[in-house]
């Protein structure tokens, strides 16, 4: 069984699946095999990523007037805007997914309850490429 987990010590992990106990979360899934271009004084690194985000609209937009009118599309727009302004990292977002089977596609444990995929909850996955420079240390 493969599931997204966070190490909590002494060989213990907690599952990072949607529920109303752990709250909003986001994590990156980075494909194995980074593209590396070694050019002094820095190394260019490029990798494919998936950014998985699960949220409760009531905590993303705390005002009842906001969370009742905002949608998953508003969250997508907000996240994409933040990624576009990230520096010194460069993000290129290629695709956005909303179905739980696509959002958590690498994982074989499909415990996602449908109640945590419908309003006021939401989930998205943004797939793309991240580029950054790693400065040489010598």
VMD Tcl script that builds the backbone (N, CA, C; Angstrom):
set m [mol new atoms 414]
animate dup $m
set s [atomselect $m all]
$s set {name element resname resid chain x y z} {
  {N N UNK 1 A 0.849 -1.173 0.000}
  {CA C UNK 1 A 0.000 0.000 0.000}
  {C C UNK 1 A 0.896 1.238 0.000}
  {N N UNK 2 A 0.655 2.139 -0.918}
  {CA C UNK 2 A 1.409 3.381 -1.007}
  {C C UNK 2 A 0.458 4.532 -0.687}
  {N N UNK 3 A 0.835 5.336 0.314}
  {CA C UNK 3 A 0.003 6.468 0.700}
  {C C UNK 3 A 0.902 7.663 1.003}
  {N N UNK 4 A 0.369 8.894 0.864}
  {CA C UNK 4 A 1.163 10.060 1.247}
  {C C UNK 4 A 1.239 10.110 2.767}
  {N N UNK 5 A 2.434 10.251 3.289}
  {CA C UNK 5 A 2.594 10.253 4.737}
  {C C UNK 5 A 3.616 11.270 5.204}
  {N N UNK 6 A 3.477 11.640 6.459}
  {CA C UNK 6 A 4.399 12.561 7.106}
  {C C UNK 6 A 5.038 11.820 8.267}
  {N N UNK 7 A 6.353 11.848 8.330}
  {CA C UNK 7 A 7.088 11.186 9.395}
  {C C UNK 7 A 6.850 11.919 10.708}
  {N N UNK 8 A 6.444 11.184 11.734}
  {CA C UNK 8 A 6.185 11.779 13.048}
  {C C UNK 8 A 7.100 11.196 14.114}
  {N N UNK 9 A 8.101 10.440 13.713}
  {CA C UNK 9 A 9.082 9.928 14.654}
  {C C UNK 9 A 8.944 8.449 14.930}
  {N N UNK 10 A 10.055 7.835 15.316}
  {CA C UNK 10 A 10.139 6.426 15.685}
  {C C UNK 10 A 9.422 5.532 14.675}
  {N N UNK 11 A 9.783 5.683 13.432}
  {CA C UNK 11 A 9.244 4.872 12.338}
  {C C UNK 11 A 7.735 5.007 12.142}
  {N N UNK 12 A 7.142 6.058 12.676}
  {CA C UNK 12 A 5.700 6.261 12.543}
  {C C UNK 12 A 5.406 7.359 11.525}
  {N N UNK 13 A 4.381 7.110 10.722}
  {CA C UNK 13 A 3.916 8.070 9.736}
  {C C UNK 13 A 2.413 8.254 9.910}
  {N N UNK 14 A 1.928 9.459 9.636}
  {CA C UNK 14 A 0.489 9.663 9.579}
  {C C UNK 14 A 0.100 9.849 8.118}
  {N N UNK 15 A -1.042 9.323 7.765}
  {CA C UNK 15 A -1.533 9.467 6.394}
  {C C UNK 15 A -2.002 10.902 6.167}
  {N N UNK 16 A -1.636 11.413 5.022}
  {CA C UNK 16 A -2.056 12.759 4.639}
  {C C UNK 16 A -3.159 12.603 3.598}
  {N N UNK 17 A -4.312 12.238 4.094}
  {CA C UNK 17 A -5.507 12.133 3.273}
  {C C UNK 17 A -6.532 13.120 3.800}
  {N N UNK 18 A -7.434 13.562 2.961}
  {CA C UNK 18 A -8.435 14.533 3.393}
  {C C UNK 18 A -9.312 14.020 4.526}
  {N N UNK 19 A -9.435 14.844 5.561}
  {CA C UNK 19 A -10.429 14.648 6.603}
  {C C UNK 19 A -10.508 15.952 7.388}
  {N N UNK 20 A -11.424 16.022 8.314}
  {CA C UNK 20 A -11.572 17.287 9.018}
  {C C UNK 20 A -10.748 17.336 10.302}
  {N N UNK 21 A -9.793 16.418 10.465}
  {CA C UNK 21 A -8.956 16.419 11.658}
  {C C UNK 21 A -7.608 17.113 11.438}
  {N N UNK 22 A -6.997 16.910 10.291}
  {CA C UNK 22 A -5.660 17.501 10.092}
  {C C UNK 22 A -5.722 18.881 9.444}
  {N N UNK 23 A -6.852 19.275 8.929}
  {CA C UNK 23 A -6.980 20.606 8.344}
  {C C UNK 23 A -6.457 20.683 6.917}
  {N N UNK 24 A -6.349 21.902 6.420}
  {CA C UNK 24 A -5.867 22.140 5.063}
  {C C UNK 24 A -4.423 21.670 4.946}
  {N N UNK 25 A -4.068 21.162 3.768}
  {CA C UNK 25 A -2.679 20.757 3.574}
  {C C UNK 25 A -2.307 20.832 2.107}
  {N N UNK 26 A -1.003 20.841 1.879}
  {CA C UNK 26 A -0.442 20.806 0.527}
  {C C UNK 26 A 0.883 20.071 0.605}
  {N N UNK 27 A 1.188 19.323 -0.439}
  {CA C UNK 27 A 2.502 18.695 -0.515}
  {C C UNK 27 A 2.873 18.492 -1.974}
  {N N UNK 28 A 4.182 18.409 -2.206}
  {CA C UNK 28 A 4.711 18.187 -3.544}
  {C C UNK 28 A 5.020 16.714 -3.744}
  {N N UNK 29 A 4.734 16.229 -4.932}
  {CA C UNK 29 A 5.187 14.927 -5.396}
  {C C UNK 29 A 6.143 15.252 -6.539}
  {N N UNK 30 A 7.412 14.920 -6.369}
  {CA C UNK 30 A 8.415 15.249 -7.383}
  {C C UNK 30 A 8.855 13.962 -8.053}
  {N N UNK 31 A 8.761 13.949 -9.383}
  {CA C UNK 31 A 9.180 12.771 -10.143}
  {C C UNK 31 A 10.655 12.491 -9.927}
  {N N UNK 32 A 10.985 11.220 -9.867}
  {CA C UNK 32 A 12.372 10.816 -9.770}
  {C C UNK 32 A 13.047 11.089 -11.108}
  {N N UNK 33 A 14.248 11.622 -11.060}
  {CA C UNK 33 A 14.990 11.906 -12.287}
  {C C UNK 33 A 14.956 13.381 -12.624}
  {N N UNK 34 A 15.762 14.169 -11.934}
  {CA C UNK 34 A 15.850 15.595 -12.231}
  {C C UNK 34 A 16.776 15.816 -13.426}
  {N N UNK 35 A 16.458 16.790 -14.246}
  {CA C UNK 35 A 17.351 17.201 -15.330}
  {C C UNK 35 A 18.359 18.176 -14.733}
  {N N UNK 36 A 19.644 17.916 -14.952}
  {CA C UNK 36 A 20.693 18.725 -14.352}
  {C C UNK 36 A 21.594 19.270 -15.451}
  {N N UNK 37 A 21.835 20.572 -15.419}
  {CA C UNK 37 A 22.778 21.219 -16.335}
  {C C UNK 37 A 23.834 21.898 -15.477}
  {N N UNK 38 A 25.020 21.308 -15.447}
  {CA C UNK 38 A 26.094 21.845 -14.615}
  {C C UNK 38 A 26.812 22.948 -15.370}
  {N N UNK 39 A 26.614 24.171 -14.920}
  {CA C UNK 39 A 27.252 25.334 -15.532}
  {C C UNK 39 A 27.734 26.219 -14.382}
  {N N UNK 40 A 29.047 26.387 -14.254}
  {CA C UNK 40 A 29.580 27.197 -13.153}
  {C C UNK 40 A 29.114 28.633 -13.285}
  {N N UNK 41 A 28.797 29.332 -12.247}
  {CA C UNK 41 A 28.937 28.999 -10.844}
  {C C UNK 41 A 27.690 28.351 -10.240}
  {N N UNK 42 A 26.726 27.955 -11.041}
  {CA C UNK 42 A 25.505 27.352 -10.494}
  {C C UNK 42 A 25.079 26.188 -11.372}
  {N N UNK 43 A 24.294 25.317 -10.799}
  {CA C UNK 43 A 23.758 24.180 -11.530}
  {C C UNK 43 A 22.266 24.418 -11.743}
  {N N UNK 44 A 21.799 24.298 -12.983}
  {CA C UNK 44 A 20.372 24.422 -13.265}
  {C C UNK 44 A 19.727 23.056 -13.046}
  {N N UNK 45 A 18.664 23.031 -12.258}
  {CA C UNK 45 A 17.952 21.790 -11.982}
  {C C UNK 45 A 16.501 21.978 -12.394}
  {N N UNK 46 A 15.964 20.967 -13.046}
  {CA C UNK 46 A 14.578 20.991 -13.510}
  {C C UNK 46 A 13.937 19.653 -13.168}
  {N N UNK 47 A 12.713 19.702 -12.633}
  {CA C UNK 47 A 12.018 18.466 -12.265}
  {C C UNK 47 A 10.518 18.621 -12.494}
  {N N UNK 48 A 9.877 17.532 -12.849}
  {CA C UNK 48 A 8.422 17.503 -12.943}
  {C C UNK 48 A 7.850 17.379 -11.536}
  {N N UNK 49 A 6.759 18.077 -11.283}
  {CA C UNK 49 A 6.161 18.028 -9.952}
  {C C UNK 49 A 4.650 17.907 -10.046}
  {N N UNK 50 A 4.072 17.455 -8.959}
  {CA C UNK 50 A 2.636 17.515 -8.734}
  {C C UNK 50 A 2.443 18.188 -7.389}
  {N N UNK 51 A 1.657 19.225 -7.331}
  {CA C UNK 51 A 1.341 19.903 -6.077}
  {C C UNK 51 A -0.085 19.513 -5.702}
  {N N UNK 52 A -0.222 18.773 -4.605}
  {CA C UNK 52 A -1.523 18.291 -4.137}
  {C C UNK 52 A -1.994 19.218 -3.024}
  {N N UNK 53 A -3.210 19.718 -3.160}
  {CA C UNK 53 A -3.766 20.646 -2.173}
  {C C UNK 53 A -5.174 20.186 -1.811}
  {N N UNK 54 A -5.435 20.083 -0.509}
  {CA C UNK 54 A -6.786 19.792 -0.017}
  {C C UNK 54 A -7.161 20.916 0.939}
  {N N UNK 55 A -8.401 21.358 0.884}
  {CA C UNK 55 A -8.790 22.521 1.670}
  {C C UNK 55 A -10.267 22.493 2.035}
  {N N UNK 56 A -10.562 23.271 3.055}
  {CA C UNK 56 A -11.925 23.545 3.482}
  {C C UNK 56 A -12.167 25.017 3.165}
  {N N UNK 57 A -13.084 25.305 2.280}
  {CA C UNK 57 A -13.339 26.697 1.868}
  {C C UNK 57 A -13.624 27.608 3.052}
  {N N UNK 58 A -14.194 27.045 4.125}
  {CA C UNK 58 A -14.525 27.859 5.297}
  {C C UNK 58 A -13.285 28.400 5.993}
  {N N UNK 59 A -12.157 27.715 5.871}
  {CA C UNK 59 A -10.936 28.240 6.489}
  {C C UNK 59 A -10.062 28.995 5.491}
  {N N UNK 60 A -10.214 28.716 4.196}
  {CA C UNK 60 A -9.468 29.469 3.186}
  {C C UNK 60 A -10.051 30.876 3.061}
  {N N UNK 61 A -11.365 30.966 3.064}
  {CA C UNK 61 A -12.065 32.247 2.981}
  {C C UNK 61 A -12.985 32.346 4.201}
  {N N UNK 62 A -12.461 32.811 5.358}
  {CA C UNK 62 A -13.195 32.731 6.629}
  {C C UNK 62 A -14.532 33.468 6.687}
  {N N UNK 63 A -14.710 34.506 5.909}
  {CA C UNK 63 A -15.973 35.236 5.950}
  {C C UNK 63 A -17.078 34.391 5.304}
  {N N UNK 64 A -18.211 34.200 6.007}
  {CA C UNK 64 A -19.308 33.429 5.396}
  {C C UNK 64 A -19.743 33.982 4.040}
  {N N UNK 65 A -19.667 35.281 3.884}
  {CA C UNK 65 A -20.025 35.874 2.591}
  {C C UNK 65 A -19.059 35.423 1.499}
  {N N UNK 66 A -17.810 35.130 1.878}
  {CA C UNK 66 A -16.820 34.697 0.897}
  {C C UNK 66 A -16.884 33.197 0.632}
  {N N UNK 67 A -16.806 32.366 1.691}
  {CA C UNK 67 A -16.699 30.929 1.437}
  {C C UNK 67 A -17.965 30.365 0.804}
  {N N UNK 68 A -19.080 31.010 1.021}
  {CA C UNK 68 A -20.316 30.512 0.409}
  {C C UNK 68 A -20.406 30.843 -1.079}
  {N N UNK 69 A -19.645 31.825 -1.518}
  {CA C UNK 69 A -19.691 32.207 -2.937}
  {C C UNK 69 A -18.436 31.795 -3.710}
  {N N UNK 70 A -17.354 31.501 -3.004}
  {CA C UNK 70 A -16.114 31.100 -3.673}
  {C C UNK 70 A -16.179 29.622 -4.044}
  {N N UNK 71 A -15.357 29.252 -5.028}
  {CA C UNK 71 A -15.348 27.880 -5.517}
  {C C UNK 71 A -13.915 27.356 -5.597}
  {N N UNK 72 A -13.783 26.117 -6.024}
  {CA C UNK 72 A -12.474 25.516 -6.256}
  {C C UNK 72 A -11.693 26.358 -7.272}
  {N N UNK 73 A -12.375 26.927 -8.234}
  {CA C UNK 73 A -11.702 27.754 -9.239}
  {C C UNK 73 A -11.028 28.979 -8.615}
  {N N UNK 74 A -11.629 29.545 -7.565}
  {CA C UNK 74 A -10.990 30.667 -6.881}
  {C C UNK 74 A -9.690 30.231 -6.217}
  {N N UNK 75 A -9.695 29.054 -5.615}
  {CA C UNK 75 A -8.476 28.530 -4.987}
  {C C UNK 75 A -7.417 28.267 -6.057}
  {N N UNK 76 A -7.828 27.665 -7.177}
  {CA C UNK 76 A -6.882 27.430 -8.283}
  {C C UNK 76 A -6.212 28.732 -8.697}
  {N N UNK 77 A -7.011 29.765 -8.898}
  {CA C UNK 77 A -6.487 31.059 -9.327}
  {C C UNK 77 A -5.504 31.618 -8.300}
  {N N UNK 78 A -5.846 31.527 -7.021}
  {CA C UNK 78 A -4.969 32.039 -5.966}
  {C C UNK 78 A -3.635 31.289 -5.939}
  {N N UNK 79 A -3.684 29.964 -6.028}
  {CA C UNK 79 A -2.455 29.158 -5.982}
  {C C UNK 79 A -1.598 29.420 -7.218}
  {N N UNK 80 A -2.204 29.456 -8.384}
  {CA C UNK 80 A -1.441 29.707 -9.611}
  {C C UNK 80 A -0.777 31.086 -9.574}
  {N N UNK 81 A -1.440 32.061 -8.990}
  {CA C UNK 81 A -0.868 33.401 -8.867}
  {C C UNK 81 A 0.361 33.373 -7.950}
  {N N UNK 82 A 0.275 32.631 -6.837}
  {CA C UNK 82 A 1.415 32.523 -5.928}
  {C C UNK 82 A 2.585 31.818 -6.609}
  {N N UNK 83 A 2.312 30.728 -7.328}
  {CA C UNK 83 A 3.378 30.007 -8.024}
  {C C UNK 83 A 4.052 30.879 -9.077}
  {N N UNK 84 A 3.276 31.694 -9.763}
  {CA C UNK 84 A 3.837 32.555 -10.813}
  {C C UNK 84 A 4.786 33.596 -10.242}
  {N N UNK 85 A 4.552 33.985 -8.997}
  {CA C UNK 85 A 5.394 35.003 -8.387}
  {C C UNK 85 A 6.525 34.444 -7.549}
  {N N UNK 86 A 6.668 33.128 -7.490}
  {CA C UNK 86 A 7.703 32.501 -6.652}
  {C C UNK 86 A 9.091 32.800 -7.202}
  {N N UNK 87 A 9.972 33.221 -6.326}
  {CA C UNK 87 A 11.344 33.499 -6.727}
  {C C UNK 87 A 12.239 33.048 -5.593}
  {N N UNK 88 A 13.364 32.437 -5.841}
  {CA C UNK 88 A 14.068 32.239 -7.093}
  {C C UNK 88 A 13.615 30.998 -7.859}
  {N N UNK 89 A 12.589 30.339 -7.395}
  {CA C UNK 89 A 12.073 29.172 -8.103}
  {C C UNK 89 A 11.236 29.614 -9.289}
  {N N UNK 90 A 11.262 28.809 -10.335}
  {CA C UNK 90 A 10.401 29.066 -11.484}
  {C C UNK 90 A 9.449 27.882 -11.615}
  {N N UNK 91 A 8.172 28.157 -11.550}
  {CA C UNK 91 A 7.160 27.124 -11.716}
  {C C UNK 91 A 6.462 27.313 -13.057}
  {N N UNK 92 A 6.255 26.211 -13.749}
  {CA C UNK 92 A 5.408 26.235 -14.939}
  {C C UNK 92 A 4.287 25.239 -14.666}
  {N N UNK 93 A 3.084 25.748 -14.553}
  {CA C UNK 93 A 1.927 24.883 -14.338}
  {C C UNK 93 A 1.405 24.427 -15.692}
  {N N UNK 94 A 1.273 23.107 -15.864}
  {CA C UNK 94 A 0.832 22.560 -17.144}
  {C C UNK 94 A -0.618 22.080 -17.118}
  {N N UNK 95 A -1.022 21.462 -16.004}
  {CA C UNK 95 A -2.379 20.914 -15.918}
  {C C UNK 95 A -2.890 21.019 -14.495}
  {N N UNK 96 A -4.216 21.131 -14.358}
  {CA C UNK 96 A -4.844 21.166 -13.043}
  {C C UNK 96 A -5.929 20.083 -13.016}
  {N N UNK 97 A -5.952 19.306 -11.938}
  {CA C UNK 97 A -6.913 18.207 -11.780}
  {C C UNK 97 A -7.763 18.429 -10.536}
  {N N UNK 98 A -9.006 17.893 -10.561}
  {CA C UNK 98 A -9.904 18.007 -9.411}
  {C C UNK 98 A -10.446 16.667 -8.930}
  {N N UNK 99 A -10.489 15.647 -9.769}
  {CA C UNK 99 A -11.010 14.350 -9.352}
  {C C UNK 99 A -10.047 13.673 -8.388}
  {N N UNK 100 A -10.554 13.122 -7.270}
  {CA C UNK 100 A -9.668 12.464 -6.307}
  {C C UNK 100 A -8.760 11.419 -6.946}
  {N N UNK 101 A -9.246 10.667 -7.923}
  {CA C UNK 101 A -8.423 9.634 -8.556}
  {C C UNK 101 A -7.239 10.235 -9.313}
  {N N UNK 102 A -7.362 11.472 -9.774}
  {CA C UNK 102 A -6.254 12.156 -10.443}
  {C C UNK 102 A -5.362 12.897 -9.457}
  {N N UNK 103 A -5.979 13.492 -8.443}
  {CA C UNK 103 A -5.224 14.258 -7.461}
  {C C UNK 103 A -4.246 13.356 -6.703}
  {N N UNK 104 A -4.700 12.162 -6.326}
  {CA C UNK 104 A -3.885 11.224 -5.543}
  {C C UNK 104 A -3.465 10.018 -6.378}
  {N N UNK 105 A -3.161 10.210 -7.629}
  {CA C UNK 105 A -2.961 9.092 -8.549}
  {C C UNK 105 A -1.776 8.186 -8.248}
  {N N UNK 106 A -0.728 8.663 -7.595}
  {CA C UNK 106 A 0.429 7.812 -7.303}
  {C C UNK 106 A 0.184 6.827 -6.175}
  {N N UNK 107 A -0.888 7.000 -5.466}
  {CA C UNK 107 A -1.087 6.265 -4.224}
  {C C UNK 107 A -2.096 5.149 -4.407}
  {N N UNK 108 A -1.756 3.982 -3.855}
  {CA C UNK 108 A -2.609 2.802 -4.031}
  {C C UNK 108 A -3.688 2.716 -2.972}
  {N N UNK 109 A -3.521 3.430 -1.878}
  {CA C UNK 109 A -4.523 3.432 -0.815}
  {C C UNK 109 A -5.549 4.501 -1.154}
  {N N UNK 110 A -6.725 4.099 -1.531}
  {CA C UNK 110 A -7.746 5.049 -1.992}
  {C C UNK 110 A -8.810 5.271 -0.922}
  {N N UNK 111 A -8.370 5.664 0.269}
  {CA C UNK 111 A -9.285 5.876 1.391}
  {C C UNK 111 A -10.054 7.188 1.329}
  {N N UNK 112 A -9.918 7.920 0.275}
  {CA C UNK 112 A -10.535 9.235 0.223}
  {C C UNK 112 A -12.046 9.093 0.227}
  {N N UNK 113 A -12.649 9.586 1.276}
  {CA C UNK 113 A -14.097 9.536 1.370}
  {C C UNK 113 A -14.688 10.638 0.494}
  {N N UNK 114 A -15.746 10.299 -0.208}
  {CA C UNK 114 A -16.319 11.273 -1.143}
  {C C UNK 114 A -16.802 12.537 -0.447}
  {N N UNK 115 A -17.145 12.444 0.825}
  {CA C UNK 115 A -17.611 13.637 1.532}
  {C C UNK 115 A -16.524 14.702 1.627}
  {N N UNK 116 A -15.248 14.287 1.553}
  {CA C UNK 116 A -14.152 15.245 1.642}
  {C C UNK 116 A -13.696 15.741 0.274}
  {N N UNK 117 A -14.477 15.441 -0.737}
  {CA C UNK 117 A -14.189 15.935 -2.084}
  {C C UNK 117 A -15.309 16.843 -2.584}
  {N N UNK 118 A -16.279 17.133 -1.720}
  {CA C UNK 118 A -17.400 17.990 -2.115}
  {C C UNK 118 A -17.505 19.185 -1.170}
  {N N UNK 119 A -18.123 20.205 -1.643}
  {CA C UNK 119 A -18.278 21.470 -0.927}
  {C C UNK 119 A -18.736 21.276 0.500}
  {N N UNK 120 A -18.151 21.912 1.496}
  {CA C UNK 120 A -17.226 23.043 1.435}
  {C C UNK 120 A -15.761 22.629 1.258}
  {N N UNK 121 A -15.512 21.332 1.058}
  {CA C UNK 121 A -14.142 20.859 0.851}
  {C C UNK 121 A -13.809 20.877 -0.632}
  {N N UNK 122 A -12.526 20.885 -0.907}
  {CA C UNK 122 A -12.087 20.829 -2.285}
  {C C UNK 122 A -10.667 20.315 -2.354}
  {N N UNK 123 A -10.300 19.823 -3.519}
  {CA C UNK 123 A -8.929 19.365 -3.734}
  {C C UNK 123 A -8.541 19.660 -5.164}
  {N N UNK 124 A -7.274 19.978 -5.328}
  {CA C UNK 124 A -6.727 20.183 -6.665}
  {C C UNK 124 A -5.319 19.603 -6.704}
  {N N UNK 125 A -4.885 19.346 -7.894}
  {CA C UNK 125 A -3.505 18.942 -8.151}
  {C C UNK 125 A -3.029 19.761 -9.338}
  {N N UNK 126 A -1.898 20.376 -9.180}
  {CA C UNK 126 A -1.288 21.140 -10.253}
  {C C UNK 126 A -0.025 20.399 -10.665}
  {N N UNK 127 A 0.041 19.976 -11.912}
  {CA C UNK 127 A 1.231 19.317 -12.450}
  {C C UNK 127 A 1.993 20.312 -13.298}
  {N N UNK 128 A 3.305 20.243 -13.213}
  {CA C UNK 128 A 4.117 21.149 -14.003}
  {C C UNK 128 A 5.592 20.865 -13.842}
  {N N UNK 129 A 6.381 21.906 -14.063}
  {CA C UNK 129 A 7.835 21.804 -14.003}
  {C C UNK 129 A 8.349 22.888 -13.067}
  {N N UNK 130 A 9.302 22.515 -12.231}
  {CA C UNK 130 A 9.970 23.475 -11.358}
  {C C UNK 130 A 11.423 23.565 -11.803}
  {N N UNK 131 A 11.941 24.801 -11.859}
  {CA C UNK 131 A 13.343 25.041 -12.228}
  {C C UNK 131 A 13.970 25.925 -11.152}
  {N N UNK 132 A 15.220 25.605 -10.834}
  {CA C UNK 132 A 15.947 26.441 -9.885}
  {C C UNK 132 A 17.431 26.263 -10.100}
  {N N UNK 133 A 18.195 27.195 -9.554}
  {CA C UNK 133 A 19.650 27.148 -9.624}
  {C C UNK 133 A 20.186 26.715 -8.273}
  {N N UNK 134 A 21.114 25.783 -8.312}
  {CA C UNK 134 A 21.794 25.356 -7.098}
  {C C UNK 134 A 23.225 25.860 -7.198}
  {N N UNK 135 A 23.597 26.770 -6.335}
  {CA C UNK 135 A 24.932 27.349 -6.388}
  {C C UNK 135 A 25.956 26.327 -5.917}
  {N N UNK 136 A 27.099 26.315 -6.575}
  {CA C UNK 136 A 28.168 25.402 -6.163}
  {C C UNK 136 A 28.763 25.883 -4.856}
  {N N UNK 137 A 29.214 24.941 -4.058}
  {CA C UNK 137 A 29.737 25.276 -2.729}
  {C C UNK 137 A 31.246 25.298 -2.683}
  {N N UNK 138 A 31.923 25.016 -3.790}
  {CA C UNK 138 A 33.389 25.029 -3.731}
  {C C UNK 138 A 33.983 26.034 -4.681}
}
mol reanalyze $m
mol bondsrecalc $m
mol representation Tube
mol addrep $m
